[in-house]
Amino acid sequence: MQRRKFSREFKLEAVNLVRERGATVAQAARDLDVHENVLRKWVRELGKDPKHAFPGHGQMKPEQMEIDRLRKEVAKLKAERDILKKAAAFFAKEVT
C-alpha cells in the first residue's frame, strides 16, 4: 500500500473544518477519508506554528535548515581536523 500525500491547502482546509466550522475531528476525518490521529496531528501542528506548519516536500522549517547547515559545518571541521592530525603525525616522523 502506498502512502498518501496531502497538499498544504488540503491540510489547512481540514483543520479549518474542525476549528472554525465546528465539526468534530472524528466526523471531519470520516468525511475527508483520513485517519483521526492524522487530523489531530495536523490541528496540533498548525496550533504550534501556523506560519511554518506543513512546509511541504523539499521545504524545511528555519530550525531544520539551521540544523542541516550546522551538521555540514561540523562534518567539514572534522575533516579539516583529521587532515591536520595526519599532517602533524607525518611531519613529526620526518623530524626524528
C-alpha positions in Angstrom: 0.0 0.0 0.0 1.4 3.4 -1.0 1.4 6.3 1.4 -0.9 9.1 0.5 0.4 12.7 0.3 -1.8 15.7 1.1 -1.1 19.3 -0.1 -0.7 22.1 2.4 -4.0 23.6 1.2 -5.9 20.3 1.9 -4.4 20.2 5.4 -5.3 23.8 6.1 -8.9 23.2 4.9 -9.2 20.1 7.0 -8.0 21.9 10.1 -10.3 24.8 9.2 -13.2 22.4 9.1 -12.5 21.3 12.7 -11.6 24.7 14.2 -13.9 27.2 12.5 -16.9 25.2 11.2 -17.3 23.2 14.5 -17.0 19.7 13.0 -15.7 17.0 15.3 -12.3 15.5 14.5 -13.9 12.1 14.1 -16.6 13.4 11.7 -14.2 15.5 9.6 -11.7 12.6 9.4 -14.5 10.3 8.1 -15.7 12.9 5.6 -12.2 13.5 4.3 -11.2 9.8 4.4 -8.2 10.4 6.7 -7.3 8.8 10.0 -8.4 10.7 13.1 -4.9 10.7 14.5 -3.6 12.3 11.3 -6.2 15.1 11.5 -5.4 15.6 15.2 -1.7 15.9 14.4 -2.5 18.5 11.7 -4.6 20.5 14.2 -1.8 20.3 16.8 0.9 21.2 14.2 -1.0 24.3 13.0 -1.6 25.4 16.5 2.0 25.3 17.4 3.4 27.2 14.5 0.8 28.5 12.0 3.4 30.2 9.8 5.6 27.2 9.2 3.1 24.4 9.6 3.0 21.9 6.7 6.2 23.0 4.9 5.7 20.5 2.1 8.1 18.3 0.2 11.5 19.8 -0.2 10.9 22.7 2.1 12.2 22.9 5.6 11.4 24.9 8.7 14.0 27.5 9.5 15.1 25.5 12.5 15.7 22.4 10.4 17.6 24.4 7.8 19.9 25.7 10.6 20.4 22.2 11.9 21.4 20.9 8.5 23.8 23.8 8.0 25.4 23.1 11.3 25.7 19.4 10.6 27.5 20.2 7.3 29.8 22.6 9.1 30.6 20.0 11.8 31.5 17.4 9.1 33.8 19.9 7.4 35.5 20.8 10.6 36.1 17.2 11.5 37.6 16.5 8.1 39.9 19.5 8.5 40.9 18.4 11.9 41.7 14.9 10.7 43.8 16.3 7.9 45.8 18.4 10.4 46.3 15.4 12.7 47.7 13.3 9.8 49.9 16.2 8.7 51.3 16.7 12.2 52.0 13.0 12.5 53.7 12.9 9.1 56.0 15.9 9.9 56.7 14.5 13.4 58.1 11.4 11.8 60.4 13.3 9.5 61.8 15.5 12.3 63.1 12.5 14.3 
